[in-house]
Amino acid sequence: MIDILYFAWVRERIGLPKERVETSAATVAELVEELKAREDRYAAAFADLSALRVAVDQELADFDAPLAGVREIAFFPPMTGG
């Protein structure tokens, strides 16, 4: 099981702050594809991956990051400076 956290507009589109999922995905990108296939709200949230960042166990990662042994994934928009 992997905990998935959603932040900012990703949370708004999906309607959940977090959830726990069972997945057979080997990478973050495969997990995203599984989520997109669930419902339209997931497809909308993950429609443009260039507008998203991902953290794997609280470290920034790429969408090709492996999921083996991972406990937590977080999806959020890019941070803006200021």
Backbone as ProteinMPNN parsed JSONL, in Angstrom:
{"seq_chain_A": "MIDILYFAWVRERIGLPKERVETSAATVAELVEELKAREDRYAAAFADLSALRVAVDQELADFDAPLAGVREIAFFPPMTGG", "coords_chain_A": {"N_chain_A": [[0.842, -1.192, 0.0], [0.436, 2.237, -0.752], [0.65, 5.532, 0.405], [-0.942, 8.336, -0.896], [-0.581, 11.718, -1.387], [-2.256, 14.76, -2.008], [-1.929, 18.074, -3.172], [-2.838, 21.594, -3.169], [-4.272, 22.726, -6.22], [-4.437, 20.18, -7.271], [-5.488, 18.608, -5.248], [-7.98, 19.884, -5.087], [-9.157, 19.231, -7.571], [-9.298, 16.424, -7.469], [-10.578, 16.013, -5.089], [-9.836, 14.99, -2.675], [-7.617, 15.015, 0.153], [-5.767, 13.067, 0.697], [-5.06, 9.583, 0.092], [-5.009, 6.005, 0.4], [-3.538, 3.579, -1.566], [-3.578, 0.47, -3.303], [-1.256, -0.834, -5.461], [0.086, -2.04, -8.562], [1.925, -0.807, -9.961], [5.145, 0.006, -11.296], [6.545, 2.337, -11.473], [6.327, 5.914, -10.791], [5.045, 7.146, -12.944], [3.557, 5.01, -14.026], [1.809, 4.585, -11.914], [0.382, 6.987, -12.005], [-0.946, 6.61, -14.442], [-2.622, 4.47, -13.728], [-4.22, 5.781, -11.818], [-5.401, 7.788, -13.415], [-7.054, 6.246, -14.987], [-9.079, 5.563, -13.289], [-11.217, 7.496, -12.718], [-12.883, 10.392, -14.117], [-12.178, 12.688, -12.688], [-9.611, 12.207, -11.753], [-8.284, 11.9, -14.166], [-8.505, 14.519, -15.094], [-6.989, 15.898, -13.175], [-4.449, 14.868, -13.624], [-3.904, 15.499, -16.24], [-1.968, 17.132, -17.453], [1.148, 16.534, -17.039], [3.409, 18.091, -17.014], [2.732, 20.231, -15.535], [2.905, 19.45, -12.98], [4.568, 18.386, -9.978], [6.377, 15.831, -8.265], [6.856, 14.083, -5.219], [8.69, 11.553, -3.684], [8.524, 9.608, -0.926], [8.955, 12.001, 0.515], [10.968, 13.298, -0.918], [11.954, 15.193, -3.699], [11.247, 13.965, -6.939], [11.406, 12.287, -10.161], [8.95, 11.452, -12.68], [9.585, 8.975, -13.599], [10.551, 7.615, -11.477], [11.233, 4.76, -9.455], [8.876, 2.651, -7.669], [9.348, 0.708, -5.811], [9.394, -0.314, -2.508], [8.524, 2.156, -1.644], [6.723, 4.368, 0.485], [5.2, 6.671, 0.484], [3.737, 9.008, -1.738], [3.652, 12.218, -3.125], [1.771, 14.668, -4.818], [1.95, 17.778, -6.417], [1.624, 21.259, -7.449], [4.206, 23.113, -9.24], [6.461, 24.891, -7.154], [6.392, 28.363, -6.528], [8.653, 31.075, -6.54], [9.474, 33.81, -4.23]], "CA_chain_A": [[0.0, 0.0, 0.0], [1.149, 3.51, -0.825], [-0.131, 6.724, 0.724], [-0.81, 9.38, -1.908], [-0.999, 13.027, -0.888], [-2.554, 15.72, -3.075], [-1.847, 19.442, -2.665], [-3.287, 22.736, -3.974], [-5.356, 22.449, -7.171], [-4.553, 18.73, -7.485], [-6.45, 18.2, -4.213], [-9.296, 20.41, -5.445], [-9.715, 18.472, -8.698], [-9.581, 15.043, -7.081], [-11.54, 16.079, -4.0], [-9.295, 14.303, -1.5], [-6.268, 15.445, 0.519], [-4.884, 11.906, 0.618], [-5.696, 8.274, 0.052], [-4.077, 4.872, 0.411], [-3.873, 2.729, -2.712], [-2.864, -0.761, -3.626], [-0.861, -0.664, -6.853], [1.089, -2.938, -9.14], [2.788, 0.068, -10.767], [6.577, -0.059, -11.004], [7.068, 3.706, -11.44], [5.34, 6.956, -10.529], [4.268, 7.347, -14.172], [2.577, 3.925, -14.127], [0.806, 4.87, -10.894], [-0.452, 8.06, -12.552], [-1.825, 6.007, -15.45], [-3.66, 3.729, -12.989], [-5.135, 6.751, -11.217], [-6.154, 8.445, -14.487], [-8.053, 5.313, -15.508], [-10.131, 5.391, -12.284], [-12.361, 8.397, -12.867], [-12.589, 11.625, -14.846], [-11.528, 13.707, -11.844], [-8.172, 11.896, -11.755], [-7.797, 12.22, -15.513], [-8.376, 15.98, -15.157], [-5.894, 16.329, -12.308], [-3.162, 14.428, -14.171], [-3.93, 15.692, -17.691], [-0.733, 17.783, -17.909], [2.176, 16.219, -16.044], [4.412, 19.16, -16.955], [2.246, 21.196, -14.546], [2.951, 18.777, -11.684], [5.797, 17.864, -9.403], [6.114, 14.656, -7.436], [7.834, 13.744, -4.187], [8.647, 10.148, -3.288], [8.988, 9.59, 0.463], [9.306, 13.376, 0.876], [12.075, 13.839, -1.702], [11.572, 15.457, -5.084], [11.599, 12.867, -7.83], [10.86, 12.344, -11.507], [7.84, 10.527, -12.874], [10.098, 7.628, -13.89], [11.102, 7.065, -10.23], [10.669, 3.454, -9.089], [8.024, 2.635, -6.488], [9.71, -0.399, -4.911], [9.693, 0.091, -1.141], [8.043, 3.514, -1.365], [5.565, 4.424, 1.371], [4.392, 7.875, 0.287], [3.895, 9.806, -2.95], [2.915, 13.48, -3.042], [1.644, 15.398, -6.081], [1.695, 19.199, -6.139], [2.075, 22.159, -8.517], [5.55, 23.65, -8.995], [6.506, 25.986, -6.188], [6.828, 29.637, -7.1], [9.508, 31.838, -5.628], [8.858, 35.053, -3.803]], "C_chain_A": [[0.88, 1.247, 0.0], [0.184, 4.621, -0.443], [0.13, 7.753, -0.365], [-1.383, 10.661, -1.329], [-1.193, 13.962, -2.076], [-2.562, 17.126, -2.474], [-2.375, 20.443, -3.685], [-4.383, 22.326, -4.953], [-5.492, 20.961, -7.492], [-5.588, 18.177, -6.496], [-7.856, 18.649, -4.587], [-9.934, 19.598, -6.571], [-10.103, 17.06, -8.309], [-10.601, 14.999, -5.946], [-11.104, 15.362, -2.736], [-7.933, 14.888, -1.145], [-5.27, 14.3, 0.441], [-5.716, 10.638, 0.517], [-4.617, 7.215, 0.066], [-4.499, 3.945, -0.722], [-2.998, 1.489, -2.763], [-2.515, -0.635, -5.1], [0.131, -1.728, -7.284], [2.072, -2.134, -9.992], [4.243, -0.041, -10.32], [7.196, 1.331, -10.869], [5.945, 4.679, -11.104], [4.452, 7.147, -11.754], [3.208, 6.254, -14.343], [1.462, 4.108, -13.098], [-0.157, 5.944, -11.387], [-1.422, 7.496, -13.589], [-2.945, 5.21, -14.787], [-4.696, 4.692, -12.406], [-6.011, 7.412, -12.283], [-7.276, 7.553, -15.007], [-9.229, 5.133, -14.536], [-11.388, 6.181, -12.601], [-11.914, 9.655, -13.598], [-11.859, 12.652, -13.986], [-10.029, 13.463, -11.744], [-7.566, 12.242, -13.112], [-7.591, 13.728, -15.652], [-7.172, 16.461, -14.35], [-4.529, 15.999, -12.905], [-3.063, 14.626, -15.678], [-2.609, 16.258, -18.221], [0.35, 17.58, -16.858], [3.255, 17.284, -15.961], [4.01, 20.228, -15.94], [2.277, 20.611, -13.141], [4.364, 18.432, -11.272], [5.412, 16.681, -8.529], [7.24, 14.497, -6.421], [7.597, 12.292, -3.793], [9.29, 10.052, -1.909], [9.642, 10.922, 0.847], [10.573, 13.906, 0.213], [11.612, 14.041, -3.131], [12.081, 14.353, -5.995], [11.027, 13.134, -9.212], [9.74, 11.318, -11.62], [8.31, 9.121, -13.238], [10.719, 6.98, -12.639], [10.443, 5.73, -9.897], [9.869, 3.529, -7.794], [8.384, 1.537, -5.489], [10.083, 0.147, -3.532], [9.183, 1.462, -0.741], [6.79, 3.461, -0.488], [4.638, 5.591, 1.053], [4.761, 8.584, -1.009], [3.093, 11.089, -2.748], [2.925, 14.161, -4.413], [1.261, 16.84, -5.76], [2.152, 20.021, -7.335], [3.497, 22.626, -8.215], [5.466, 24.813, -8.005], [6.983, 27.254, -6.905], [7.643, 30.382, -6.068], [8.82, 33.104, -5.165], [9.526, 35.649, -2.607]], "O_chain_A": [[1.919, 1.3, 0.658], [-0.956, 4.654, -0.907], [1.28, 8.015, -0.719], [-2.514, 10.693, -0.844], [-0.406, 13.96, -3.022], [-3.127, 17.347, -1.404], [-2.368, 20.193, -4.89], [-5.331, 21.646, -4.56], [-6.552, 20.524, -7.939], [-6.451, 17.38, -6.866], [-8.815, 17.894, -4.429], [-11.13, 19.31, -6.522], [-11.125, 16.549, -8.766], [-11.393, 14.062, -5.852], [-11.908, 15.148, -1.829], [-7.162, 15.228, -2.042], [-4.089, 14.507, 0.16], [-6.911, 10.626, 0.816], [-3.453, 7.493, -0.222], [-5.667, 3.571, -0.828], [-1.848, 1.481, -2.323], [-3.394, -0.355, -5.915], [0.909, -2.243, -6.482], [2.938, -2.7, -10.659], [4.536, -0.163, -9.13], [8.238, 1.494, -10.235], [4.768, 4.322, -11.127], [3.237, 7.294, -11.619], [2.086, 6.541, -14.76], [0.301, 3.817, -13.384], [-1.369, 5.827, -11.209], [-2.595, 7.869, -13.606], [-4.092, 5.266, -15.232], [-5.899, 4.447, -12.491], [-7.214, 7.578, -12.087], [-8.325, 8.045, -15.42], [-10.269, 4.603, -14.927], [-12.476, 5.622, -12.735], [-10.721, 9.947, -13.686], [-11.021, 13.402, -14.487], [-9.254, 14.416, -11.661], [-6.475, 12.806, -13.192], [-6.614, 14.168, -16.258], [-6.427, 17.332, -14.798], [-3.568, 16.745, -12.722], [-2.232, 13.994, -16.331], [-2.18, 15.901, -19.318], [0.458, 18.353, -15.906], [3.95, 17.38, -14.949], [4.841, 21.038, -15.527], [1.737, 21.207, -12.209], [5.241, 18.214, -12.109], [4.262, 16.551, -8.109], [8.41, 14.739, -6.718], [6.461, 11.861, -3.596], [10.466, 10.377, -1.745], [10.73, 10.958, 1.423], [11.189, 14.848, 0.712], [10.957, 13.174, -3.709], [13.203, 13.869, -5.841], [10.265, 14.079, -9.413], [9.597, 10.435, -10.775], [7.523, 8.176, -13.193], [11.34, 5.921, -12.732], [9.229, 5.584, -10.041], [10.146, 4.361, -6.929], [7.773, 1.453, -4.424], [10.987, 0.974, -3.41], [9.391, 1.888, 0.395], [5.911, 2.623, -0.69], [3.437, 5.524, 1.315], [5.938, 8.74, -1.336], [1.968, 11.042, -2.25], [3.957, 14.22, -5.081], [0.374, 17.096, -4.945], [2.961, 19.561, -8.141], [3.948, 22.548, -7.073], [4.523, 25.604, -8.025], [7.86, 27.209, -7.768], [7.358, 30.326, -4.871], [7.732, 33.443, -5.632], [9.111, 36.706, -2.131]]}, "name": "protein", "num_of_chains": 1, "seq": "MIDILYFAWVRERIGLPKERVETSAATVAELVEELKAREDRYAAAFADLSALRVAVDQELADFDAPLAGVREIAFFPPMTGG"}
